Amino acid sequence: MFKSKIQILIFLFTLLHLTSCNKTNWSENFREKEKSPFGTYIIFNEAENLFKNEGKIYLKNNFYDYLDKNYNTTTEGFGNYICIKDNAYKLTKDGVESLLSFVDDGNSAFISLNYFSKNLKEALEITTNNLDKNVYDDSKLRELKGEYYLENRGFKNQPFTFDRNSRRHYFITYNKKTAIVLGTTKIDGEKLPNFLKIYHGKGSMYVHTNPIAFTNYYLLKDKENYVENVFSYLPSSTLIWDPQIKKSKFSNQKDQDNKSVFKFFLEHEALTWFLVVSLIGLLLFMLFNARRKQRVIPEINPLENTTLDFTQTISSLYLKENDHKNLVDKKIAFFLEKVRSKYLLNTNNLNKDFINKLALKSGNKIHQTKYLINTIITLNRKEECSAEELLVLHKMIDNFFKK
């Protein structure tokens, strides 16, 4: 019956997909009225077929408030509580205690979550590890593949493969006196528990770490066998479906898990760091912006050094007039002045002794120094000089002082 209903829904979903032009919503909403891939429309509407001849109650108020008005503790086997969500944050501490009391009376509860609250883990004596708890981007979630197994002898070695959004979420510890493993997930080659049955009083709690397995997407991809086998562990009785749409009006307000937005941020490491960095940035902005602002100090440009411009202008005049002799005399005067100041040599007599001392102090070879001094003496005696002679003298002086 369940499989035939699924086949009909596959046809309707395919028809809807072909006739619709809206972009597919890939968010993990787990909503019972959502027909998007990761809604729970199919499992919600077909759950009654898994529990024949039993009714279904859709909670329009908080479970804690519902029990307060509608439940008689003397009624054994009243129903199966079902919650398939990302996290059951509206199930407060008082709500968890009421749920356990409900189970203790001989009822059952099935909870499948990506994130288990501290209150729920402490009450059930379990600890969990979600290796992908900080993965929110759709492209990253698409890469998360999973392989689930059920421990029942009939399909113990049969893998159920899930091709996307399968977080590596599993139980680390549990009370082995009260809990048994019904299903596992394969992570890095090791089978780790992801589906537990926890005995409590006259009833049982069933906890599952991968709610994505119960969404429309996988029920339309031939995974109805896995869902049917998981739900086969629950006894046949009235379904109490918790959509987690309202907070309790009567539960102790101090115990509301997510009464504060900050508490939700603190439950996730990435959001916690985002909150801390944002607050620090806001404080720094207020600190620097609160200081008294002074008028803008006008920029005073430093005086420009015009010596180089003046030299270039004068040089251009000499070159334009072809007065090469004048430039040669100035280059010779510049050279002799630098020799006097740098090497402390007398330049009145440019003889052999002067050449030897100059070569020694400057580090130049004697024959190069001798050639330079002879060139200077020759050019100094000329009345006119060519541009080539000026260029040769310039290069010789420049190479001399590079040593």
Long-range contacts (C-beta under 8 A, 24 or more apart in sequence): 1-49, 1-52, 2-46, 2-49, 2-50, 2-224, 2-228, 3-224, 5-46, 5-49, 6-42, 6-46, 6-219, 6-220, 6-224, 9-42, 9-46, 9-219, 9-220, 10-220, 13-216, 13-220, 26-138, 27-138, 28-86, 28-114, 28-141, 28-165, 28-212, 28-215, 30-84, 30-85, 30-86, 30-211, 30-215, 31-243, 32-58, 32-241, 32-243, 34-216, 35-216, 36-216, 37-215, 37-216, 37-217, 38-165, 38-212, 38-215, 38-216, 38-217, 39-215, 39-216, 40-84, 40-214, 40-215, 40-216, 41-216, 42-216, 42-219, 42-220, 43-84, 43-214, 43-215, 43-216, 43-219, 43-227, 44-241, 47-82, 47-231, 47-239, 47-241, 48-239, 50-228, 50-231, 50-232, 51-80, 51-231, 51-234, 51-236, 51-237, 51-239, 52-236, 53-236, 54-236, 54-237, 54-238, 54-239, 55-238, 55-239, 56-238, 56-239, 56-241, 57-238, 57-239, 57-240, 57-241, 58-241, 58-243, 59-240, 59-241, 59-242, 59-243, 59-245, 60-245, 60-246, 61-246, 61-249, 62-90, 62-95, 62-246, 62-247, 62-248, 62-249, 62-251, 63-91, 63-95, 63-98, 63-99, 63-240, 63-242, 64-92, 64-94, 64-95, 64-98, 64-248, 64-250, 64-251, 65-246, 65-248, 65-249, 65-250, 65-251, 66-240, 67-98, 67-102, 68-250, 71-102, 73-101, 73-105, 75-105, 76-105, 76-106, 76-107, 76-202, 77-106, 77-107, 77-235, 77-237, 78-102, 78-105, 78-106, 78-107, 78-237, 78-238, 79-107, 79-108, 79-237, 79-238, 79-239, 79-240, 80-107, 80-108, 80-109, 80-110, 80-234, 80-235, 80-237, 80-238, 80-239, 80-240, 81-107, 81-108, 81-109, 81-110, 81-111, 81-240, 81-242, 82-109, 82-110, 82-111, 82-239, 82-240, 82-241, 82-242, 83-109, 83-110, 83-111, 83-112, 83-113, 83-242, 83-244, 84-111, 84-112, 84-211, 84-214, 85-112, 85-113, 85-211, 85-244, 86-113, 86-114, 86-115, 86-211, 87-113, 87-114, 87-115, 87-116, 87-117, 88-113, 88-117, 88-120, 88-242, 88-244, 89-117, 89-244, 89-257, 89-258, 89-264, 90-244, 90-245, 90-246, 90-247, 90-248, 90-257, 90-258, 91-117, 91-119, 91-120, 91-242, 91-244, 91-257, 92-119, 92-247, 92-248, 92-251, 92-252, 92-255, 92-256, 92-257, 93-119, 93-251, 93-252, 93-255, 93-257, 94-248, 94-251, 94-252, 94-255, 95-248, 95-251, 96-120, 96-123, 97-123, 100-200, 100-205, 102-203, 103-200, 103-201, 103-203, 103-204, 103-205, 104-200, 104-201, 104-202, 104-203, 105-201, 105-202, 105-203, 106-201, 106-202, 106-203, 107-203, 107-237, 108-203, 108-204, 108-205, 108-206, 108-234, 108-235, 108-237, 109-203, 109-204, 109-205, 109-206, 110-206, 110-207, 110-208, 110-231, 110-234, 111-205, 111-206, 111-207, 111-208, 112-207, 112-208, 112-209, 112-210, 112-211, 112-213, 112-214, 113-208, 113-209, 113-211, 114-167, 114-169, 114-209, 114-210, 114-211, 114-212, 115-267, 116-207, 117-257, 119-255, 119-257, 124-174, 124-198, 124-205, 124-207, 125-174, 125-175, 125-178, 125-179, 125-198, 126-171, 126-173, 126-174, 126-175, 126-179, 126-196, 126-198, 126-207, 127-171, 127-172, 127-173, 127-174, 128-169, 128-170, 128-171, 128-172, 128-209, 129-169, 129-170, 129-172, 130-167, 130-168, 130-169, 130-209, 131-167, 131-168, 131-169, 131-187, 132-167, 132-168, 132-169, 133-167, 133-169, 133-268, 133-269, 134-268, 134-269, 134-270, 135-167, 136-270, 141-165, 144-168, 146-185, 146-186, 146-210, 147-185, 147-186, 148-183, 148-184, 148-185, 148-186, 148-194, 148-210, 148-213, 148-226, 149-183, 149-184, 149-185, 149-186, 149-191, 150-182, 150-183, 150-195, 150-226, 150-229, 150-230, 151-181, 151-182, 151-183, 151-184, 152-182, 152-229, 155-229, 159-186, 160-213, 160-223, 160-225, 160-226, 162-210, 162-212, 162-213, 162-218, 162-223, 163-221, 165-212, 165-217, 166-210, 166-212, 166-213, 167-209, 167-210, 167-212, 169-194, 169-209, 169-210, 170-194, 170-209, 171-196, 171-207, 171-209, 174-198, 182-206, 182-230, 182-233, 183-208, 183-230, 185-209, 185-210, 195-230, 197-233, 206-233, 206-234, 322-387, 324-384, 324-385, 324-386, 324-387, 324-389, 324-390, 325-382, 325-383, 325-384, 325-385, 327-390, 328-379, 328-385, 328-389, 328-390, 328-393, 329-380, 331-390, 331-393, 331-394, 331-397, 332-376, 332-379, 332-380, 332-393, 334-397, 335-376, 335-397, 335-400, 338-401, 350-376, 350-377, 362-400, 362-401, 362-403, 363-403, 364-400, 364-403, 368-400, 369-400, 371-396, 372-396, 372-397, 372-400
